[in-house]
Amino acid sequence: MMDQQQQPQQQGAEIPITTTASEEQQSLMLFDTLIDLCRNNISYFEGDDSETGLRLHGAFVGLIDHIEMAKPLVRTVQSFMHEYDFDPSAPGNGFRSFLYVVECCVKTALKLARYVMENRSTILFRKALYVKEVEAYNHLMASLCTCLQHAQTLREWTRESGDLFPDESHSVEELFSRGGIINQYCFYGRCLGFQFCDSIKPLLKFISIGMAGFSEGYYSEGGRISKATSLMYTSTKYMLDPELRARRIVNISQNSNVDFCKAFWFLAESEMMHSLPSFVGFKVKVNRVITIPPEPIQLKRISHNPEQESGTGAEEDVFVDIPIPKSHGGAAPIKARLISVVKRKGMIGERSSSQRSTIHPASRGLLFHCHGGGFVAQSSKSHESYLREWAVTLNVPILSIDYSLAPEAPFPRALEEVFYAYCWALRNCELLGTTGERIILAGDSAGANLNLGCAMRAIEHGIRRPDGIFIAYCPVLISFVPSPARMLCLMDPLLPFGFMMRCLKAYACPSFEVLEENRKRHEQRQAIVNAGQQMRNNNVVMVVPSSDAPREATTPDRSDSGDDNSMWEQLNSANTVQLQNQHLSPVSDTASDTLALKSQSLGNTIDIISPDESNTITSLEEDSQPITLQQVNLNTERSNVTVVDDLDLDMPSDISSEQNTNQNVSNFINSYVLDTTTNAAGELEPILRPVSRSQSEENIVLDIGREAISVQNLQERVTSAASNFVSKVSNTLTSITASKPIAASGSQNELQTNLDALIARSPSDEFIFHVPKDSHLSPYWASDEVLSQFPPTKILTVVLDPCLDDCVMFAKRLKGLNRSVSLDILPGLPHGFLNFATISKEAHEGSKLCVQRITELLEIPTTLDDPGTKQGCC
């Protein structure tokens, strides 16, 4: 008997996807084995009259009831799930995923029931602990039965079409109204991560505890000391009490706004996390942040019709004007990170006259990468851990784009920037250390969606399209059409239902307030540009603080200020000419600009590059130190502020472009001082801070970063600061032990002060807004004419991905148009697993598969009948 019971436990280690009839029968046998174990435990605890004994007896009885309810539902789904597969060699869709989840639940409950049976009579057996475990899986199985009922409803809606997405006549509200309410608490408590592989489970638990504890500090009042202390206390509380953690996470998912999502995900952008890849990641020689200026670009039009191309060979080349990104804020530079395992010939930042290391020939390939993050968070730095390994393994340069994020920059801003950066890379291949023979687009999640949009725009503009596309767990339908896989976000610890909805809404459906704020920001930027132009035209004298740092011979002459930071100097008209030409890149066709090369980690290290050296920009760092190409630097030694006209400057609302007179410019300069602030990513950025009306000319301040301390009032400020510190410390102990309320979004303005009072509500409330049907937003809606010109595409996703159905349906569309496409589906990994490649064995194996698929794209030979490819860069 024990040998027969041990066999299912060993089989449950891998949790394979059921694909054949024998495996389906074997899966149902697990149900019967679990029922037998539950009945054995029921017989034992029938004679236990204690409270825990009665609860254990009832929990096992309820577990049997839910297993019996699930068995016919599983048989029904097994009968039709194969109809939705992309290919028999790659079985996978949302229906299979739910059977996978149910199978994981049964196997985990089977292990628990066996342990109770084997240890229930021992002295060390803790009934109070295991009764909660059995009850948790009882609730879990009940919720999964509800999910299977919803899956059958989706089957009815898609039976005729065979698509995983039902037609527009069916909505999410209708789906949830036809079934019971899904209890989300059971997915985030004791059963958290039951469906994932063993190396991922502790990571998910750690992240969930951190999310719950972080929310306490985020929504609490008080200073940093109070919040830090609260985080330490509450994290321990949520680690010891899984039920409390589940209620808190569901509360966060239902009521927190997109700002909380951004703040939590931006923890990966902290200084400690930024330095982590340098210590544990692969060593690379080039790791720089470059700035792509918004200037006109023209690229040669490439005919996608071989007959037309051969018939017009004698005609002159036709060039296409690439639009500069201007949506939601106007033109602004685009940041990108260049990663390479070696220094290559022509690469930006490598001067041939000052070589200190081996310069390798230019690579024939380039990987153009876009990071994920739900369109609202993360950057190339947070994805650097696996990009380093990719750069080493692929041995090609990687250009990762830091596109603008929502909600401040909703659709189509990010897509415009990615497409513009792609065109810039085509035009400047030599600066990236590549010949541009093979250019592959790669991205995960939101970045994968942007890559598809970029390829579509390249086809529509008639320019060179990429030679291949690799996308991982990509959303291709940014709409709230229900599908089986999308219901997986109801139990996803990394991508909770509310998080996903708010991120998509922030990107696709910006609020009126966001649009109005973007309009004001654009007007403010334009006012700065007009003011600088007016100063240049009228030769206005501008006053700026001087620095005691030594200057190079190529910089403008400055008076010797010694150690006195209060000295001031004049900025002549020659400097304002640099302000006017700040958007010209070192490879501009119109002029060679003067760029200031500033390292974020080296303080005031400034290197002004002369026009004759504009194509050989020297790097100050070889590894892990981002080098930012900035335009004209007007900074002091302490504040280190860089002034450019595209910064988000805090200006008064009454400043407009019609007020560009000498008097207003002078008043503006005298009314504002240069300062720095910290953005959501924890980085310092320059701002203009208004001078206090009470501050006199004699009361000049010492600029020491964010705080300006008056010389005359220094003693009063120190006394006030000490008093405030004592007050904050005295209030810390009383504020850290209480759970902080979370303000509900939308019409729910009341605070949830009691977590125990929370009730499960239908998730359909999150879907009440309209998403535009735009093929650039949702590549699934692209026309056959565009998709029929797509390059070879490799798609990778996971069984438990809420975007699994998106990937399957998009692969089907490409396959139906006879395009080269492949689909890989990995079990046991979560959405966003690439970020865990350095700490999870299974995630690292998934990352290696990504590299393998990209390598295949880089080695695909160019055929004569494929006019979409072109040897060499433009």
VENQUIPE-V958373 format. One record per pair of residues at least 24 apart in sequence whose ideal C-beta (glycine too) atoms are under 7 Angstrom apart, sorted by the first residue. I is the first residue (numbers start at 0). GAP is how many residues later the second one is. If there is no record, write none. Layout:
BEGIN
i: {I & I}
gap: {GAP & GAP}
END
This chain:
BEGIN
i: {4 & 7 & 7 & 8 & 8 & 8 & 11 & 11 & 11 & 14 & 14 & 14 & 14 & 14 & 16 & 16 & 16 & 16 & 16 & 17 & 18 & 23 & 26 & 27 & 27 & 29 & 29 & 29 & 30 & 30 & 30 & 32 & 33 & 33 & 33 & 33 & 33 & 34 & 34 & 36 & 36 & 36 & 36 & 37 & 37 & 37 & 39 & 40 & 40 & 40 & 43 & 51 & 51 & 51 & 52 & 54 & 55 & 55 & 55 & 58 & 58 & 58 & 58 & 59 & 61 & 62 & 62 & 62 & 62 & 62 & 65 & 65 & 65 & 65 & 66 & 68 & 69 & 69 & 69 & 69 & 69 & 72 & 72 & 72 & 72 & 73 & 73 & 73 & 75 & 76 & 76 & 79 & 82 & 83 & 85 & 85 & 85 & 85 & 86 & 89 & 89 & 89 & 91 & 91 & 91 & 91 & 92 & 92 & 92 & 92 & 92 & 93 & 93 & 93 & 93 & 93 & 93 & 94 & 94 & 96 & 96 & 96 & 96 & 96 & 96 & 97 & 97 & 97 & 97 & 99 & 100 & 100 & 101 & 103 & 103 & 104 & 104 & 104 & 104 & 104 & 107 & 107 & 108 & 111 & 131 & 132 & 135 & 135 & 135 & 135 & 136 & 138 & 138 & 139 & 139 & 142 & 142 & 142 & 145 & 145 & 145 & 146 & 146 & 148 & 149 & 149 & 149 & 150 & 152 & 152 & 153 & 153 & 153 & 162 & 163 & 163 & 163 & 163 & 163 & 164 & 164 & 164 & 164 & 164 & 165 & 165 & 171 & 171 & 171 & 171 & 172 & 172 & 174 & 175 & 175 & 175 & 180 & 180 & 181 & 182 & 183 & 183 & 183 & 184 & 184 & 184 & 186 & 186 & 187 & 187 & 187 & 187 & 187 & 188 & 188 & 188 & 188 & 189 & 191 & 192 & 194 & 195 & 195 & 195 & 196 & 196 & 196 & 198 & 198 & 198 & 199 & 199 & 199 & 199 & 199 & 202 & 202 & 202 & 203 & 203 & 206 & 206 & 207 & 207 & 207 & 208 & 208 & 208 & 208 & 209 & 210 & 210 & 210 & 211 & 211 & 211 & 211 & 212 & 213 & 214 & 214 & 214 & 214 & 215 & 215 & 217 & 217 & 218 & 218 & 218 & 219 & 219 & 221 & 221 & 221 & 222 & 224 & 224 & 224 & 225 & 225 & 225 & 225 & 225 & 228 & 228 & 229 & 229 & 232 & 232 & 243 & 246 & 246 & 247 & 248 & 249 & 250 & 250 & 250 & 250 & 251 & 252 & 252 & 252 & 252 & 253 & 254 & 254 & 254 & 254 & 254 & 255 & 256 & 256 & 257 & 257 & 257 & 257 & 257 & 260 & 260 & 260 & 260 & 260 & 261 & 261 & 261 & 262 & 264 & 264 & 264 & 265 & 265 & 265 & 267 & 267 & 268 & 268 & 268 & 268 & 268 & 269 & 270 & 273 & 276 & 276 & 276 & 276 & 277 & 277 & 279 & 280 & 280 & 280 & 280 & 281 & 281 & 281 & 282 & 283 & 283 & 283 & 283 & 283 & 283 & 283 & 284 & 284 & 284 & 284 & 284 & 284 & 285 & 285 & 285 & 285 & 285 & 286 & 286 & 286 & 287 & 287 & 287 & 287 & 287 & 288 & 288 & 288 & 288 & 288 & 289 & 289 & 289 & 289 & 290 & 290 & 290 & 290 & 290 & 291 & 291 & 291 & 291 & 291 & 292 & 292 & 292 & 292 & 293 & 293 & 293 & 293 & 293 & 293 & 294 & 294 & 294 & 294 & 295 & 296 & 296 & 296 & 296 & 297 & 298 & 298 & 298 & 298 & 298 & 299 & 300 & 300 & 301 & 301 & 301 & 301 & 301 & 302 & 303 & 303 & 303 & 305 & 305 & 308 & 319 & 319 & 319 & 321 & 321 & 323 & 324 & 324 & 324 & 324 & 326 & 326 & 326 & 327 & 327 & 327 & 327 & 328 & 328 & 328 & 328 & 329 & 329 & 329 & 331 & 332 & 333 & 333 & 333 & 333 & 334 & 335 & 335 & 335 & 335 & 335 & 336 & 336 & 336 & 337 & 337 & 337 & 338 & 338 & 338 & 338 & 338 & 339 & 339 & 339 & 340 & 340 & 340 & 343 & 343 & 344 & 345 & 345 & 345 & 346 & 346 & 346 & 347 & 347 & 347 & 348 & 348 & 348 & 348 & 350 & 350 & 351 & 353 & 361 & 361 & 361 & 361 & 362 & 362 & 362 & 362 & 363 & 363 & 363 & 363 & 364 & 364 & 364 & 364 & 364 & 364 & 365 & 365 & 365 & 365 & 365 & 365 & 365 & 365 & 365 & 366 & 366 & 366 & 366 & 366 & 366 & 367 & 367 & 367 & 367 & 367 & 367 & 368 & 368 & 368 & 368 & 368 & 369 & 369 & 369 & 369 & 369 & 369 & 369 & 370 & 370 & 371 & 371 & 371 & 371 & 371 & 372 & 373 & 373 & 373 & 374 & 374 & 374 & 374 & 374 & 374 & 375 & 375 & 375 & 375 & 375 & 375 & 376 & 378 & 382 & 384 & 384 & 385 & 385 & 385 & 388 & 389 & 392 & 393 & 393 & 393 & 393 & 395 & 395 & 396 & 396 & 396 & 398 & 398 & 402 & 405 & 405 & 406 & 406 & 406 & 409 & 409 & 409 & 409 & 410 & 410 & 410 & 411 & 413 & 414 & 414 & 414 & 417 & 417 & 418 & 418 & 421 & 421 & 422 & 425 & 425 & 425 & 426 & 427 & 428 & 430 & 434 & 434 & 435 & 435 & 436 & 436 & 437 & 437 & 438 & 438 & 439 & 439 & 439 & 439 & 439 & 439 & 439 & 440 & 440 & 441 & 441 & 442 & 443 & 443 & 443 & 444 & 444 & 444 & 444 & 447 & 447 & 448 & 448 & 448 & 448 & 451 & 451 & 452 & 452 & 454 & 454 & 455 & 455 & 455 & 455 & 455 & 458 & 458 & 459 & 463 & 463 & 464 & 464 & 465 & 466 & 466 & 466 & 467 & 467 & 467 & 467 & 468 & 468 & 469 & 469 & 469 & 469 & 469 & 470 & 471 & 471 & 471 & 471 & 472 & 472 & 472 & 472 & 472 & 473 & 473 & 473 & 474 & 474 & 475 & 475 & 475 & 475 & 475 & 476 & 476 & 476 & 477 & 477 & 477 & 477 & 477 & 478 & 478 & 479 & 479 & 482 & 483 & 484 & 484 & 484 & 484 & 484 & 485 & 485 & 487 & 487 & 488 & 489 & 491 & 491 & 491 & 493 & 493 & 493 & 494 & 494 & 496 & 496 & 497 & 499 & 500 & 504 & 507 & 507 & 507 & 508 & 508 & 508 & 519 & 520 & 522 & 523 & 523 & 524 & 524 & 525 & 526 & 526 & 526 & 526 & 527 & 527 & 528 & 529 & 529 & 530 & 530 & 530 & 531 & 531 & 531 & 531 & 532 & 533 & 533 & 534 & 534 & 535 & 535 & 535 & 535 & 537 & 538 & 539 & 539 & 540 & 541 & 541 & 542 & 542 & 542 & 543 & 543 & 543 & 544 & 546 & 546 & 546 & 547 & 548 & 548 & 551 & 553 & 553 & 554 & 564 & 564 & 564 & 565 & 574 & 577 & 578 & 578 & 581 & 581 & 581 & 581 & 585 & 585 & 585 & 586 & 594 & 594 & 595 & 595 & 595 & 595 & 596 & 596 & 597 & 597 & 597 & 597 & 598 & 598 & 599 & 599 & 600 & 602 & 603 & 603 & 603 & 605 & 635 & 637 & 637 & 637 & 638 & 638 & 638 & 638 & 640 & 640 & 640 & 641 & 642 & 646 & 646 & 648 & 648 & 649 & 649 & 650 & 674 & 675 & 675 & 676 & 778 & 779 & 779 & 779 & 783 & 786 & 786 & 786 & 786 & 787 & 787 & 788 & 789 & 789 & 790 & 791 & 791 & 791 & 792 & 792 & 792 & 793 & 793 & 793 & 794 & 794 & 794 & 795 & 795 & 795 & 795 & 796 & 797 & 797 & 797 & 797 & 797 & 797 & 798 & 798 & 798 & 799 & 800 & 801 & 802 & 823}
gap: {109 & 25 & 102 & 101 & 102 & 105 & 95 & 98 & 99 & 88 & 89 & 92 & 812 & 813 & 74 & 79 & 83 & 782 & 810 & 81 & 72 & 54 & 76 & 43 & 46 & 76 & 77 & 80 & 36 & 40 & 75 & 77 & 33 & 72 & 75 & 76 & 79 & 29 & 32 & 73 & 76 & 77 & 80 & 25 & 26 & 75 & 77 & 72 & 75 & 76 & 76 & 75 & 76 & 79 & 74 & 76 & 71 & 75 & 78 & 72 & 75 & 76 & 79 & 74 & 76 & 46 & 71 & 74 & 75 & 78 & 72 & 75 & 76 & 79 & 74 & 76 & 32 & 71 & 74 & 75 & 78 & 72 & 75 & 76 & 79 & 25 & 28 & 74 & 76 & 71 & 74 & 75 & 79 & 80 & 722 & 725 & 726 & 737 & 736 & 733 & 734 & 735 & 707 & 712 & 716 & 733 & 71 & 391 & 711 & 712 & 715 & 70 & 389 & 390 & 391 & 710 & 711 & 56 & 389 & 387 & 388 & 391 & 702 & 703 & 707 & 49 & 50 & 53 & 386 & 699 & 43 & 94 & 42 & 90 & 91 & 32 & 35 & 36 & 39 & 89 & 29 & 86 & 28 & 25 & 58 & 57 & 50 & 53 & 54 & 55 & 54 & 44 & 47 & 46 & 51 & 39 & 40 & 43 & 33 & 34 & 36 & 35 & 340 & 30 & 25 & 29 & 337 & 333 & 25 & 26 & 328 & 329 & 330 & 646 & 319 & 320 & 641 & 644 & 645 & 312 & 316 & 318 & 640 & 644 & 315 & 316 & 308 & 310 & 592 & 595 & 591 & 594 & 307 & 586 & 587 & 588 & 579 & 581 & 308 & 577 & 66 & 306 & 576 & 61 & 62 & 65 & 303 & 304 & 57 & 58 & 61 & 62 & 305 & 53 & 54 & 56 & 57 & 52 & 301 & 300 & 605 & 604 & 632 & 634 & 631 & 632 & 645 & 641 & 642 & 643 & 629 & 630 & 636 & 640 & 642 & 633 & 636 & 637 & 289 & 290 & 286 & 287 & 37 & 41 & 285 & 26 & 29 & 30 & 36 & 25 & 38 & 41 & 53 & 26 & 33 & 36 & 37 & 25 & 50 & 33 & 37 & 45 & 527 & 523 & 524 & 42 & 45 & 521 & 522 & 523 & 515 & 520 & 506 & 509 & 513 & 505 & 503 & 504 & 507 & 502 & 505 & 506 & 509 & 510 & 503 & 507 & 505 & 506 & 503 & 504 & 511 & 508 & 511 & 507 & 247 & 508 & 491 & 501 & 504 & 507 & 490 & 243 & 244 & 245 & 246 & 244 & 487 & 488 & 489 & 490 & 497 & 486 & 245 & 488 & 118 & 149 & 244 & 245 & 248 & 115 & 116 & 238 & 241 & 242 & 114 & 115 & 418 & 417 & 108 & 112 & 113 & 111 & 414 & 415 & 110 & 114 & 110 & 112 & 113 & 412 & 413 & 412 & 411 & 107 & 107 & 108 & 111 & 347 & 345 & 346 & 558 & 103 & 104 & 107 & 557 & 106 & 107 & 110 & 340 & 55 & 56 & 57 & 104 & 107 & 108 & 339 & 55 & 56 & 57 & 58 & 337 & 338 & 52 & 53 & 54 & 57 & 61 & 52 & 336 & 337 & 50 & 61 & 331 & 338 & 339 & 46 & 48 & 337 & 338 & 339 & 46 & 48 & 58 & 339 & 42 & 44 & 337 & 338 & 339 & 41 & 42 & 44 & 129 & 132 & 40 & 290 & 291 & 292 & 30 & 31 & 37 & 38 & 39 & 289 & 288 & 289 & 290 & 293 & 25 & 25 & 126 & 127 & 130 & 24 & 124 & 127 & 128 & 164 & 575 & 574 & 161 & 162 & 160 & 161 & 162 & 565 & 568 & 564 & 485 & 563 & 564 & 559 & 561 & 558 & 141 & 142 & 143 & 98 & 101 & 96 & 88 & 91 & 92 & 95 & 85 & 86 & 89 & 81 & 82 & 85 & 190 & 80 & 189 & 192 & 193 & 192 & 195 & 196 & 314 & 313 & 67 & 83 & 86 & 87 & 67 & 63 & 64 & 65 & 66 & 85 & 43 & 63 & 65 & 59 & 61 & 94 & 48 & 49 & 52 & 59 & 61 & 51 & 57 & 93 & 50 & 51 & 54 & 53 & 89 & 88 & 84 & 85 & 87 & 84 & 85 & 86 & 83 & 84 & 269 & 268 & 269 & 270 & 278 & 265 & 267 & 264 & 264 & 68 & 71 & 72 & 73 & 33 & 34 & 70 & 71 & 70 & 71 & 73 & 74 & 31 & 69 & 72 & 73 & 75 & 493 & 30 & 31 & 33 & 59 & 63 & 66 & 68 & 70 & 73 & 27 & 29 & 31 & 73 & 75 & 487 & 31 & 54 & 57 & 71 & 72 & 73 & 29 & 30 & 31 & 73 & 74 & 31 & 33 & 48 & 73 & 77 & 80 & 81 & 29 & 76 & 72 & 73 & 74 & 75 & 460 & 73 & 71 & 72 & 129 & 30 & 31 & 39 & 71 & 128 & 132 & 29 & 30 & 31 & 127 & 130 & 131 & 28 & 302 & 452 & 452 & 453 & 448 & 451 & 461 & 458 & 461 & 458 & 457 & 460 & 461 & 464 & 38 & 462 & 35 & 36 & 37 & 26 & 33 & 47 & 100 & 101 & 99 & 103 & 107 & 96 & 97 & 100 & 104 & 96 & 97 & 366 & 364 & 36 & 35 & 38 & 361 & 32 & 36 & 35 & 38 & 32 & 36 & 40 & 38 & 447 & 448 & 447 & 159 & 444 & 156 & 437 & 438 & 436 & 437 & 434 & 435 & 29 & 420 & 27 & 28 & 26 & 27 & 28 & 30 & 414 & 417 & 418 & 25 & 28 & 28 & 412 & 28 & 28 & 29 & 390 & 28 & 29 & 386 & 387 & 24 & 26 & 25 & 26 & 27 & 330 & 24 & 327 & 323 & 326 & 335 & 336 & 319 & 320 & 323 & 326 & 330 & 327 & 330 & 326 & 406 & 410 & 326 & 403 & 325 & 324 & 390 & 402 & 323 & 324 & 389 & 392 & 322 & 324 & 324 & 380 & 383 & 384 & 387 & 324 & 324 & 325 & 362 & 378 & 324 & 325 & 328 & 330 & 358 & 329 & 332 & 333 & 328 & 331 & 302 & 303 & 304 & 330 & 334 & 301 & 303 & 329 & 26 & 30 & 293 & 299 & 300 & 292 & 299 & 287 & 291 & 322 & 321 & 316 & 317 & 318 & 319 & 320 & 316 & 319 & 312 & 314 & 313 & 273 & 310 & 338 & 339 & 336 & 337 & 338 & 307 & 336 & 266 & 269 & 268 & 302 & 265 & 264 & 263 & 264 & 269 & 260 & 261 & 262 & 133 & 127 & 133 & 125 & 127 & 120 & 121 & 131 & 124 & 128 & 129 & 130 & 117 & 121 & 116 & 127 & 130 & 129 & 134 & 137 & 44 & 47 & 48 & 113 & 47 & 126 & 131 & 41 & 130 & 37 & 40 & 41 & 44 & 124 & 34 & 122 & 125 & 29 & 29 & 127 & 25 & 27 & 126 & 25 & 27 & 90 & 91 & 88 & 89 & 90 & 89 & 55 & 88 & 56 & 54 & 56 & 53 & 71 & 73 & 137 & 134 & 57 & 54 & 53 & 66 & 49 & 50 & 62 & 63 & 28 & 29 & 31 & 28 & 34 & 36 & 34 & 35 & 36 & 37 & 30 & 32 & 30 & 32 & 35 & 44 & 26 & 28 & 26 & 28 & 24 & 37 & 31 & 33 & 36 & 27 & 67 & 65 & 66 & 67 & 35 & 37 & 64 & 66 & 33 & 35 & 45 & 44 & 43 & 38 & 39 & 38 & 39 & 37 & 38 & 37 & 31 & 29 & 30 & 29 & 31 & 26 & 29 & 30 & 33 & 26 & 27 & 30 & 32 & 29 & 31 & 79 & 24 & 29 & 77 & 28 & 65 & 68 & 26 & 27 & 28 & 28 & 59 & 63 & 26 & 27 & 28 & 28 & 53 & 54 & 57 & 28 & 27 & 28 & 31 & 32 & 33 & 35 & 26 & 27 & 28 & 30 & 30 & 29 & 28 & 25}
END
